[in-house]
Amino acid sequence: MKLILMGTNDFVVPIFESLRKKHDVLSVFTRAPAPAGRRHVLTPSPVQLWAESHNLPVHNSIKEFDNAGADFVVVMSYGVILPDNVLARGNFINIHPSALPKYRGPSPIRSALKNGDTKSAVCLMKIVHDLDAGDIYMCREFDIDINDTNKTVENKVDEIAIEMLDEFFASPEKYKPIAQSGTPIISHKFTGADEIIDWKMSPMEIHNLVRALGCGRTKINGVDVKILETKVENDTLKILQIQPAGKRPMDWKSFVNGLHGAEIKFGE
């Protein structure tokens, strides 16, 4: 197949690398370099770095789109709305990591984890004007473990998506797009405000927040901390990794030792 790839995050690099090895990648579209780090140095996206390492043509503006004879345009985690005049010039397919129409939008994996879902899916879908509303070519379900994180679920999605794309591109004509059914659930883009822990939440709700967002923010004995890793045992929250403000991550025992026997007060 002749393919054009569109993506930005490191999440999609394993999938794009698999496609590069098996097909003819004509070009790659990705978000423009963005400021990163404390010095706000303009940094290319992981997908751009990957593409350049293989001498693939890279475009940072969707205005530069030219079908150039591509059989399909594969899009995943691109972060750019594709205008209708672009969609009309190619066969666009999207890899979406949720059981559509559940969790349309920008944060399907984090939403599933935060809500404590035990199952999700990877869908290969046609891209249309409306957000994640296209007909579905293939959908494959997978389990979410109670201690899965955003990263571990991304790894599962990568493996499943690679298998699905192999099957699809072997015989695209076999897969007829089917309209989505059910009531859509729209996910939102999480911010720092979502990371703040409300200690009225249940242990499992806090655990789900931490594993979904990568941390939960709170105060312990007046110290601003990020809780980085947790688990739940016998309906009790166990903190495994924590990072006090201005310090490196440490295990919970080391943090408690630094309190020198003081009573532990959460959220204060």
DARACOR-V793897 format. One record per helix or strand. SS is the DSSP state (H for helix, E for strand). FROM is the first residue (numbers start at 1). LEN is the number of residues. If there is no record, write none. Layout:
# DARACOR-V793897
ss;from;len
SS;FROM;LEN
SS;FROM;LEN
This chain:
# DARACOR-V793897
ss;from;len
E;2;5
H;10;13
E;24;6
E;34;3
E;41;3
H;46;8
E;58;2
H;62;3
E;72;4
H;84;4
E;92;5
E;102;4
H;108;7
E;119;8
E;136;8
H;150;21
H;172;3
E;178;1
E;185;3
H;192;4
E;196;1
H;203;11
E;216;5
E;223;11
E;236;9
E;250;2
H;252;6
E;266;1
